[in-house]
Amino acid sequence: MHTVLRSATREVVIGPDRPFCLIGERINPTGRKIFAEQLRRGDLSRIEVDVEQQVAGGATMLDVNMGVPLADEAELLAKAVTMVQERTDLPLVIDSSVVEALEAGLAAYQGKALVNSVTGERERLDAILPIVARHGAAVIALPNEEDEIPDEPERRLEITRKILDVAVGEYGIPVEDIVIDPLAMPVGADTTLVRTTLRTIELISDELGLNTTLGASNVSFGMPGRPALGATFLPMAMSCGLTSAIMDVRSPQIVEAVKAADLLLGNDDWGAAWIARARAAAAAEKTA
């Protein structure tokens, strides 16, 4: 199954037979006090640096989140989307939990975006999915409900099926435009959680054939050696069927691990991308 996203001039296809989709996570004020304060003042200039760094790091798409307390998130998100599209042709993920902000971000976007995100609560489905359908977007869906983040992969699969029933059956969203987040949790809180995530990816891939994504940095949160953990986790998840991730594309260690996994899993024909990457790195060393 293929999920197709577009900017005004570029198309990205997410699928199990395609190179892994690297979604840059950096344009987000969470955990960035200086950036958050700049946004409250209406200063979006830092976004230009974030775009440049993530494009250079190898991003396939960019996530844009303007969730700043005490600020007009809808206005900020619309401005940020326009600003990012003026600086790169990568397709975007419009990221907000605020309905008005999603509406504003999607209205400003040129292309077919990926919305981040909706959960399995009926109230959230009825609030978010009409906007997704109206704008012809794709959407990330999380298999949790108001009163639970399920521990069992089978329960996450059950909630995923319920989300599909509503999204496809009631709102007419194409099934290929629903990307499931299998819920990646911090390994520092419980070292069994990664196995739960991996099994959930397998179930969603095998039973439903849907594309998947997750916040890769969640896994290593609070732990030392985060790049090593990310570089190990993502190839494991890819082997279970993960087809994209919202991640730190500024980390060469993590990106290289993903590119290596693409090659070893058969999604880099003749190793062309891997060889081109190695040659580019060698050329850069010579000119350094």
N, C-alpha and C positions, 0 to 999 in steps of 0.2 A: 504494500500500500504506500502511496506517495502523497505527501503533503506539500503543496506548492505555495510558496510565498513570493511576493514581488515588491520591488521598489518601482519607481517610475521607469527605470531602464534595466534592472537586473532581476533575474529569477533564481530562486534557490529551491531545490527539491530535497526534502527530507524523506529518507526511506531506508530499509534494511540493506538494499543493494547499492546505496549511494555513500560517498564519503561522509563521515560523521559531521554533523552540523555544530559548529562552535559558536555559541551565542555569548557575546561579551557582556559581562555583568556590571561593568564599572560605572555606568551612568546612573548612579543610585546614591542618594544622600545617606542611606542607612550606615551608621558607623563612621561617617565622615563629617565631623563637627564643622570644620572650616567651610566645606562645600555646602552644607546645609545652611549655614549663616549667609553665605554668598547668595544662595537661592532666595532666602527670605528678603534680601535687599534687591532682588530682581536682577542679580548679576549671574548670567549664564556662561560667562567667558571660559570657565574651567571645562565646560563640555567639549570645547574644541580640542583641548589637550587629550581628554579621555577618548575621543573619536580617533585621533591620530595614533595614539598608543595602541589601541585595540585593532585598528586596521593593520598596523605594522606587525602586530602579534599573530595575525592570521585569522581574525574573526570572520565567520560566514554571515552572521547577523549581529545586531546590537540590541540589547534590552535598554529601554528608556523608562526610568522611574523618577518621578518628581514628588514623592511622598514626604513633604516637609510639614511638620506641625506649624500652625499659625501662618500659613501661606495659602494663596489661592492655587490649589493643585491643578485645577482644570486649566487655568491660564498658563501656568508654568509648563504643563505637559504639552499643550498646543505649541507654545513657543519653542520648547526643546525639540519636539519632533521636526518642526520646520528647520530649525538650526542644524540638526544632525543631517537631515536630507540635503541641505546645502553643502555639506562637507564630505559626504560619502554616498555611494549608490547601493550600499548594503541594505537589504530589507530589515525592517525593525520589528521588535517585540514591544507592544504598548502595554506598560506594566502599571497597574493601579487597582486598588480595592474600592475606589470611589467611582460610582457610576457616572457622575458628571464629568470626571476627569477622563475616563475612558471614551466617553462620547466626544469630548473636545479633542483628544489625541487622535482618534480615528478620523474625525472630520478634517483635521489638518494634514493627515497622512496621504501621500500619493502612492498608491499601490494596494497590495493585499497584505495586511499585517497579521501578526500572531498576537492574540490578546492573552495577557498574563494577569489574572486567571479566574477560574470559577471553581467552586467547591460543590459537593453533592447536596447541600441544603436546598430544599425546594425554593425558598425565598431568594437565595442567591442565583439559582438557575433562572428564575423568572425575571430577575433584574438584569442579568448580564447577557443571557443568550439572545434576547431580542435585538440588542445593540450589535452583537456579533453578526447575526443574520442580516440586519439592515445594511451593514457596511461590507458584507461579503468577506468577512475576515475568518481566520482560523482561531482556535481557542485552546489554551492549556487548561485541562481539568484535573483537579486533585480529588482522589477518592477518599475524602473524609467528610464527615457530617458534623453538625453543630455540637453534638455531645460526644463525639469520639474521633480519635485518630486510630484506626484499627491496628492491632498488633499482628493480626493474621493476614497473610497475603491473600488468602481466599476471600476474606471479607472485603479487602480492597478491590478485588476483582468484581465482587457482587455489587459494590457501590458504583464501579465503573460501568457496569451493564445498565444500572439505573440511570446514570447520567446520559448514556447513549440513547436510552429509550426516550428521554425528554428532549435532548438536543436534536436527534435525528427525527424521531417520531412526531414531536409536537412543534418544533421550530424549524424543521426542514434544513438543518445544517448538514452538509455532506459528511459522511462518516470519516472520510479521509482528512477532514479539516478539524478533527478532534485529536489533540495530542495529550497523552496522559502523563501526569507527573506521579511516579510511583511512591513518592514521599521519602526523600533521603533525610535521615536524622543523624545527629552528631554521634560518632562512634565513641567519643569521650564519655558520653552519658551512659552508653550500654553497648558493649562490644558485639552483641548479637544483632544489632539493628541493621547492619550492612547486609547480612544474610537475608533478612526480611525484605529489604529493598530489592536485592538481586532476584529473589524468588518472585516478587511481584512483577518485575520486568519480564521474567520468563513467562509467567501466566498471561499477562496482557499481550505479549508478542505471540505466544503459541495459540491462545484461545480466541483472541480477537483480531490479531494482525495489525494493531494500531501502532502508530509511532509514539515514542516516549521522550520525555525530557525531564530534567531535574536540576535543582540547585546544587551543583557539584561541591561548592565550597561548604555547604552545610555539613558534609560528612566529616571534615577535618576541623570544624569549629572548636576552638578552645584547646587544640592540641599543638604540640611543637612539630616541626617538620611538615608543615602543611603541603608544600609542593610535592614531597615524596608520597604522601598519602593520596593526594589527588591524582598523581601520575600512576599510582597503582590501582586505585579504585576505578577510574574511568575505563581502562581496558577490560577489567573484570566485568563491568556493567555492559560494555559493548558486546562482549562475548555472550551475554544473556539476552541481547536484543535491543539495548538502548541505542537510539538513533540521533540524539542531540543532547546538549547540556548547556545550561546557563552557568558560565564558568569564568575563571580569571585567565583570559587569553594572553595576558602580559607575562605569564609564567612560561618560559621556554621549556622547562622540564615537563610540565603538564601537556603543553601543546605537542611536543615531540612524541610523548607517549601515545597520544591519540593518533597522530599520523602513523606511528609504527603499527598500532593496532589496526588501522585501516588497511595497511599493506598486508598484515598477517591474516586478516579476516577476509581477504579477497575483494576489498573495495577500493583498491588502487591498482588499476589495470597496468600490468607489466612493471609495477613499481615506479611509474612515471613521476608521480607527485613526490615520492620519497627521494628519488634521484635528483629531481629538480631542486628540492629543498636543500639537499646536501651540497649541490653545486653552487647554489646561491650563498650558502654559509661559507663555503671555501673562498668564493670570490670576495665576499665581504671582509674576510680575514686578510686577504692580500692587500686590500685597499685601506685597511685600518692603520 
